[in-house]
Amino acid sequence: MEKDYEVKKEGSVLTVTLGNKLVAINAPALTDELAAYKDQDIEKVVFDATNLIILSSSGIRTIMYCKQKLGASPEIVFVNCKKMVLDVLDLVGLRPFITFKER
Amino acid sequence: MTTYLFNNIFLWGLSIDAWITIATVMAVIGVMLFTKVRTDAIMLIAIGVLFALGVLDAKEMCSGFSAGTVVVTGVLGVVMAGLRYTGVLQWMLKHVFGLPDRYPTALLRMMVPVSMLSAFLSNTMLTMLFSNVLKRWSRKLNIAPSKLYLPMMYAVQMGGVLTLIGTSTNIIVADYYGTATGKTMNMFSILVPGALCLFVGILFIIAVRRWLPDRKSPEEAFETAFDYTVELRVPSDNPNICKTLGEAGLFHVKGGNLIDIHHFDHDPSVLSEDEFIMGGDRLLYTGQIDEILELKETHNLVVSDHHVRSMNEINKNYELRIAFVNFYSKLIGKTIGDSSIERDNNMVLVAVARRGRRIEAPPREVELQAGDTLLFECPRKTNTYAKHLTSQLQFSDFQEVVKIGPNAIVSSLIMTAMMILTALNVVSLLHGTVLAALAMLLFRCCTINQAMDSVSWRSLMSLAGSIVLGTAIAKTGIAQMVALTVVDLVGTQPILVMLGVCLAAMLITQIVENVAVTAMFAPIMYQAAMQVGYEPAPFLLALMIAANASYATPIAASPNMLVYGPGGYRFTDYMRIGIPLTIIVTITGVAAVILAYPLVKL
């Protein structure tokens, strides 16, 4: 599958611009790419979810990886999160771990 | 002969009404055999059809509901409630069994008192009471429950034939005899043949005791390690969310193993210590039930249900209860999630076992079968004896704690007085039971509610319907036709006629409820006796024994079904001993009736 996300690092902030889905076919590759930033003192991971409409457990695993393994519990920020994605984050209990912003 | 042949050319000598009745009876048998429709409903529909098609008039249609048989059976329920709620039965059960050291002695110690009680009490109620006693007794004696439940059921069934009030079928036959001849049968008319059958039956069971399966208790599936699975769910507010299974201590757990994890969207996941925990996860464990369920407390998990629930919904007022799937349960062939039984009763299925072995699949995905052992988590106050539950499930841990007081003596005296007065024909059976029921209420041996709950209204409806079907069979000439056919087949030798009808009733009662069989065969046996010109009483007494000999299948009678789950039996277990026992009891019964009541020509 063609890569539909983009990862940028600016200082200690990692910005991930997501495509319309984060599921089993692309999430493991994103996790691998993010793993390259392990031990680089990442303090914040910003997910731009403007286009995101489908989030599966594989995608959740990627977000949890960022929170737990990428650094010393970096802040997770979701930008422009749609309701359907919010519902999934609620269901899996991840909402308290995430800061939500609108742009 | 010519007339007989001529009649046979036109509808084999039967009227249209008779053929409608035959079709209805066949339909009743078919629906009983192949569907799970309740018997009382089948009977009511059948008599409705016969009335609508003009086979029965209004008076005949209602005759079953006002029959003395039905009233006596219902009122006996109140008498039994008096004995039960004053603790008489429980006292007897506790003190008569003892702790015999040999299996044959244990069988004898159990079967004799059980059959004696069954002579006066409802077979179904007695089987339910004994099921719980036997469970504990089998543990004390270290004998497999499967070695005890079938003999207990046989004892209950054989004991029921000792008196007219021991079983509904005897009451039906006696009532039919009274209606047809104007004479009454004594309560102990059947005692001698019944006792001989019981004696021979008990000896036979002890002799072939090795044929009884030696199977471990179905409940052991929940007591032995690695014999079951438990599914736990992660609520959305679980504090371990975002941790891995290893970090949260949910991968290697005390007393069991995690065997599978399902995330909320069923996306494939690899079971490893590094897998993240998400809200909505279903964790499938195998191991010791108590240890695994401790994870609920230590890791804030919930027993799996339809929805992800917050821990706030779970409190400590829950307990684990074991139940068996009834033979005619609507749950058969479905998963628990297909029914509303959990939601309706606020209970949750935790684990499933089948014939003492764990079911590997998640419990909520198991297609249930009759006799399956289910472990539920339910509120402590759940009335597992409620009728809406007992029609689907049989809870094994039902216990009645009854304080024995002075009323126990009162209720025993009432019962004894009833038996003596009816046996000596001082009062009729109907009068005797009504007076005893009133006395039980008057002396507060049971409350009005307990009395009403003890009456099996569903059974009464079935009984009433069966009687009306019997009326239709007699009225339309079917009984006479069948009787003539029997005489044609076996000749006019009365013993052969008696044996022929008894064998037919015995065969059908293995697959159809014995109350229905008795109601159908009572007029046939009466007509058969009349055809050969003999007093019908001995013939009808022989029918009582044959129609009650429903030992060969689990579906033949309620007591048979009630021991299926707790005993961990298979269908063939009933046949192995039940078929020879049925034949032996029927032949002994016929022989004993002939010896006790020599046949008299009219």
Interface residues (C-beta under 8 A of the other chain):
Chain A: V23 A24 S56 S57 S58 I60 R61 M64 Y65 K67 Q68 V88 D90 L91 V92 G93 L94 F97
Chain B: V234 P235 S236 D237 N238 I241 C242 K243 T244 H263 F264 D265 D267 P268 S269 E275 F276 M278 G279 G280 V308
